Amino acid sequence: MNIFLVEDERWALEELKTLFQSYEEEHRIFAFGNGEDALAAAARAQPHLVLTDINMPGMDGLELISELSKADPAVKGIILSVHDEFEYARQGVKIGVVDYLLKPVKKDALYLSIDKAINGIRNEQRQREERMNWSISRMLFASCPAEEEMAAPFYGHGYLMALLLLGNWGAHRGWQDTGIHNSELRSQIVYGTVREEDIHCLDLDSRRKIILVPVAADSGKCGMESRLIALFQRMDESVQLSYVFKNANERLSKCFALLNRRLEENMRLGMPTCISPDARTMDADISGIWDKVRMMETLFSQGDLRRGTEMIHKITAELKRKKITMRQLQGFIRDLLYSLQFKWRLSQQGRVDQPKMQDELLSSLNELSSYEELNGWLSAKIMNLHPGRESKAMKPKSMIPLLMQWIHSHYQHNICLQQFAADHHVSLGYLSKLFKNQTGCTFSDYLIHYRIGKAKILLTEGMERLSDVSGLVGYEDAKHFSHVFKKIVGESPQAYAKRTK
């Protein structure tokens, strides 16, 4: 915060400046030799706390605090005086004076008074911010009456309004995992005459933030827009940003609905997206990917699960290269799964519950944050649809898709191929040979790589404790897990987490 020191005696002012060096790490300290200079400087840097001598030539301390409080009623003052007069203290209380210190002031007494004042200002700021954020939330989600005291400024002023989404709508990683704080965002977007305290930044949920920056005229829009885009580019996160300029007398709820709609239409999976007010995104040409889909379908039908899953990886890699929007991706995945479902299940007189599948699909896709996650999710979905899973008279060679689905569902537990073979009354040796023929690897190797893949996702999402990660992917011994991880990935879990954050 900004702290003003005002003292007309030069030696006394120098002493105050020395004493306040301990506050310079967290606060901005300004020193003035008279009240007039302090009042003029307040137009450039509005003070939060003013420590001033009361008796000065020209404008005295009480007059200075009175004038400053007209511009900002929240400003607090501490008076220094050689006179112990009750009238001074009584007048000061009316204009925000929180303490009255007699000269010469002892260092410990001064620090105690300053610390108490700073804590009081912070508490008031926090309470004021909470009330303001609550009011803004009401205006975003409902038509809050313009007559309300806190709502009124937002209806009569233009604003740059930005919606920031971390990852995806239902992603498990939230802003609290990034270490990025709202105060940091506010400080980086300060521009021109806009002060940090004029900028509102609030969390709507664990993944969404709203930023509101006042824009006085059209001339300031370009600079403010550049500032916002620069902030977006500095973020080392997969952030979806949509922004718009709200006109005076335009409701926040209308602009908020527009920002959400633009995100739904233009955001991309696993990559930062900045959506300007005039953004027009065309669907990418993905017709060629359907050739890979038909090849993948044939491979699965022939029982070649290894090459089939490799083709899924090629499909997701091509989708990533095309940089398609989430909207187009959802449409493609929906059509892909419906096509396979009808071809593989309808022939067995299976019933396709289309509405239920669509709801589940959208909910699941909104939880994904990367194409790596999409690849694993899509492989599991297709394996779940593969013919033979629900057959009562299942042949051993038709069990491999079911076995892979069993791994995907139970990898967190202590599972083994012997257990599956015994449960399904099939020869362990024959099942092991079939698994390797169809997948290209042994059961043990497949399980290890699947577990490590899940561990990579947890580490990328911000999970820090190695014991927690290892336990969640089926390893009781964290040291053994770390050894396996380094052998598969080529680096330790800690190094991988640090590199991918």
N, C-alpha and C positions, 0 to 999 in steps of 0.2 A: 504494500500500500504506500501512498505518498504521505510523507511526514514533513511538515513545515516547521523550521526553527526561526523565530523572529525575535531579534534582540538588537537594540540600538547601540549598546556598548560593545565595541569591537572585541576587546579581550574576552568578555563574557560569551560572545557569539563563537569565538574560536574554541573556547573551552567546551561549549555545547557540541560543536562539530566533532571534537575529539571523542567526547563521551558517546556520541551516536554512531561511531564507526562500527561498533559491535552489531548494529541493526542493519548495516548496509547490504549484508548478504541476502536478506529477505525483503528489504524495503528500499524505496527511493527517498533519499534525504535531501531536502532543499533548505538553504540557509539565506536569510535576508536581514538587512540592517534596518529596515523600517517597514511599516504596515502597508504603505502604498505599493512598494515593489512586490510584496507578498500577494497583494490583491490582484495586481496585474498578471503575475505568474500563474494564478489560479485559472486563468482563461485557457492556458495551455496544459496544465496538469492540476486537475482539481484535487485538493488535499483531503485526506481522510482524518488526519490528526494534526492539530496545530498547537505547538508549544510556544507561547509568546509572553514577552514582558508586557505588563499592563500599562506602565507609564512610558510613553515614547513621544517624541515630537511629532506633530501632525496627527495621524491616525493612531489611536491607542489600541491596546490589545482587545478590549471588549468590542470596540467599533469594528475591528478587523474580523473577529469571529462572527459578529452580527451580519456583516456584509457577505462573508463566505457562506453562512448558513442560508442566505436567501437563494443562492445558486444550488446548494445541496443541503437540505435540512439535516442530513445524517452526519455532517461533519462534527467532530468532537474537538474540544479545546482544553488545554491545560494552562492555567495562568501562573506566571511568575511575578512576585511583587515583594517589595521590602515592607509593605504595610499590611497588617493583619486587620482588614476592615470587612465587617460582615456585609455591608452594602455591596461591595464588589462581588462577593461570593453569591449573594442573592440575585444580582443582575445576571451573573454568568450562568446560573442554573437555567434561566429562561432561554438561553441561546445555545445550549449544548456544551457548556463547560462542565467537565467531569471531575476536575481536581483543581485545587488552589494551593500552590506551594510558595513558602516564604524563602526569600533569599537570605543568606547563601544556602543553596539546596545541597544536601548531602547526596553523594553518588548513589548509595543504596536506596535512599528514599525516592530519588528521581527514577531509577530503573523500575522500582516497584510500581510507581504511578504509571509509567509508560507501558509496562507489561500488562497492567490491569486494563488500561485504556484500549490497547491493541486487542486483547481477548474480548473485551466488550464489543468493539467494532466488528470483530469477526463473527461473534454470535449474532449480532444484529443483521449482518450481511447474510449469514446462513439462513436465518429466519425469513428475511425479506426475499431471498432467492427461492426458498421453498414455497412461500405464498405466491410469488410470481410464476414459478413453474407450474403450480397447481392451476392457476388461472389460465396460463397458456395451454395446458393440457385440455382444459374444458373448451377453450376456443378451437382447438384442433379437432376434437372429436364431436363437438356439438356447437350449436349456434348460441354462444354465450352473449347475453345482452350487452350492447355497446355502452349502456349507461354505467355499468359496473366500473368502479374507480380504476382497478388495475387493467381492465380490458380496453378502456377508452383510448389510450395512446396507440394501440395496434390497429384501430379502425381509422385513425386520422393521419397515419404516417405510412410512407413507403418503406418496404423492407426487402432485403435479399433473404430468401427463405430456402434452406437446404435440408434435404433428408439424406442421412448417411445410414446405410445398411451394411453390417459386417457379415461378409460371407453369403448367407442365404437366409430366407425368411425363418426357417426352423433349425438353423445350424446350431450345433451344441456349443460352439465357442462364442463367448460374448465379449463385450468391450472390457469387462473387468479382467479378462485374461491378457489383454494387450498392453496394459500399463499406460494407456493414453487417457489423460484426464481432461475434463471439460475446461478447466482453467487454462490448460496448455493450448487447447484449440482456440479459445478466445484470444489469448495473447498473440497467437500467430496470425490472426485475421484482422487485427487492428489496422485501420487505414485512414489517412487524412485526419479529419476532425473527430472521427468516431473513436470513443474511448473504450477500453476493455469492459468497463462496467455497463456500457450501453448495449453490449452484445449478450444475447441470451443463448445458452447452450444447455439442453436438457435431455435426459434419457427417457425414451418412451417405453422401452423394455430393455432386455439384456443385449439386443442386437441393433436397435434403432436409436439414432440421435437426431434431434432437430436443432438447427442453428438459425437464429434470427439476427440480422444485422441491419440497423436503420440506414436508409439511403435517402438523403435530403433532396437530391435532384438527379436528373438524367445524366448530368456530367460526372457524377460519382459512380455510376453503374459499372462502367468499363474497368475502372481501377479496382472496385470491390470484387468484380467477377474474376479478375486476374489473381487477386489475393486468395480467393477461395480455391481456384484451380491449382495454384502453387501449393497450398496446404494439402490438397488431395494428392498431388504428385509426390510430396514428401513422405506420405504415409507408407510404411513398409507392411501393408496389410492388403488383403483382397476386399476392398471397400467399394460398394455401389453408391454413387453420388448422383442425386437428382436435385436440381435447383431451379428456382423461378423468382422473378421480381414481382412482389405483391404491391399492387397499387394502393394508394390511400383510399380508405372506405371499402376496400375489398376484404371479405371475411377470410380469416386464417383457415377455417374448415374447408373452404372451396379450394384454396391453394394446396392444402395438405392432401386432399383427395386426388388432385391433379398429380402431385409428386409421387404418390403411391402407384397411380395408374401408369405413369411413365416408367417407373422402376419395373413393374410387371411386364411391360411391353419391350423394354430395351436391355435389362440387365443380363449379364453373362455368367456362366458357371466358372468359378475358380480363377477369375481374372478381374482386376479393377475396371470399373466402368464409370465414366463421367458423362452424365446425360444433361445436355444444355437445354434451355427452353425451346429451341427450335430444332431439336434432334428429330431426325427422320431415319429410322433404321429399316433397311430392306432385308427380306429373308434371303439367306444364302442359298445357292444352288447345291442341294445335297442329293440330287437324283442318282448320282453315281454310287453313293453309299449303299443303295439298295441292292446293287450287284454283290457287295460283300455280305449283305444280310442273307441273300439266297444261297451263297456259298456256305455261310455259317449254318443255315438250316439244314443243308444237305449233309454236312459233316456230322452234325448231331444225330441226324436220322440214321446215318451209317454207323453210329457208335464211336466215332472218332472224336472223343471229348477233348483231347489235347489240342488238336488243330481247331476244333470248334471254339474253345475258349481263347485261343490265339487270335482267331478271327474277331471275336468280341473286342479284344484289345485294339485291333486295327480299326474297328468301327469307331470306338470312343476316341482314338487318336486322331482320326480323320474329322470327327465332329469338333474336337478341340482346335484343330488347324483351321477349320472354317470359321471359328469364333462366332458361332451361332448364338442367338439369344436364348434365354431360358424358356421363353414362350415357344420358340420353334423347336427346342430340344424336347420339351414336354410333349409336343405334338408328335415328334418322330418316335420317341420311346413308346408312347401310347399306341401308335399305329403298329410298331414293331411287335409289341407284346400281344396285341389283339390278333395280329396275323398268325403268330405262332400258336396262340391259344386255340383259335378256331381250327387250324390245320391239325394240331396234335391232340386236342381233346374232343372236338366235335365228332371226329371219326369214332371215338369210343363212347359216343352218346353222352358225353359230358355236357353239363349246362353251363353256359357262360354268363356270369352275373356282371354285366358291363358297368352299371352305375357304381357297384361296390368296388370294382377293380379300379375305376377312374378315381374315386375318392382316395383309395389307398395309394395309388400311384402318385398323385399330386402331393399328398402328405409326405411320402417317402422321399420324393425328389427334392422337396423344399428343405430337407435335413442335410442334403449333400453340399459339400463346400469345395470339391475338387473333382477333376476327371478321374483321378486315381480312385476316389471313393465311388464314382459312378461306374467304373469298370468292375469293381468288386460287387456292387449292388446289382448291376445288370446281369452279371454272370450267375449270381445266386437266383435271380428271378427266372432266367431262362432255364436253369437247371431244375427249378421247381416246377416248370411247365413241361419238362421233357416227358414223352410218353413212357409208360411202364411204371411210373412212381406209385400209381394207385391200383395197379393190377394185383388181383388176389393170387393168381398163379404166376408169380414173377420168376422169370428165368434168371440165372446168375449174371449173364452178360447185360441184363437190363437193370441190375442193381447198382451199377456204378454211379449213375446220376443221383440215385437215392443216397448212396454212400457219401458222395460229395456234399449233398445237402445236409446230411447228418454232421459232417465235419463243420460246415458253416454255422450250424445251429448249436453245436456242443464243443467248439474249440476251446472254450474257457475251462472246460473240465478235463479230468484225466481219462482220456479215451484211447482205445487201441483197436486195431483191425480184428484181433481175436474176438473181442466183445461183439462186434458187428456180425462177424461170421457165425458165431454161436447163436446169436439172436435170430438169424435168418436161415439157420440150418444149411449152410453151404461150406464147402471145403475151404479152409484158410489159404492153402497153397494156390488153389485154382482162382479164388477171389483176388489174391495178391497179384497173380499173373495178369488177370483181366484188367485190374486197376492200372497197372503199369502200361499195358498195351493200349488202353484207351486214353490215358492222361499223359503218358510219356515220362512219368516219374513214379517213385514208390509212394505208398501211403504215408510213410514217415516224413519223406521230403515234402510232400504236398501239405501235410499238417503244419510242419515247421514254417514253410514259406507263407502259409495263410495266417498263422499267428503273428509272424513278424510284420506282415502287411498291416494287420490290425494295430500292432504296436506303433508303427510309423504314423498312423492316423492319430492315435492318442497323443503322441509326442508333439505332432504338428499342432494339435488343438490346444496345447498348453499344459498338459498334465506333467508335473515336474517330478514327483516322487517315483523313483525307479521301482520300488516295491509295489506301488499301486499299479503301475503299468504292467509289470510282470505277472502280477496276480490276476489282472483282468484278461490276459491272453493265455492263461493256462500254465504259467510257470510259478511254482512255489518258491524256488530259489532265485533271488534277484541276480546273484553273481553268475549263475548258469545262464540265465536269460541274457545278461549282458554279453557273455561270451558267444552265445549263439547269434545274437543280433549283429555283433561286429563281424562274425564270420560270413553272414549272409549279405549285410549291407556294405561292409567295408570300413565302417567307423562305429564308434561307441554310441549308445543311445543318447548320452549327454551331448556329444558333438553333433549328432544328427538333429537333435531338438534345437540347439543353438543356431545351426545353419539354416533351418527351415522356418524359424519364427519370423 
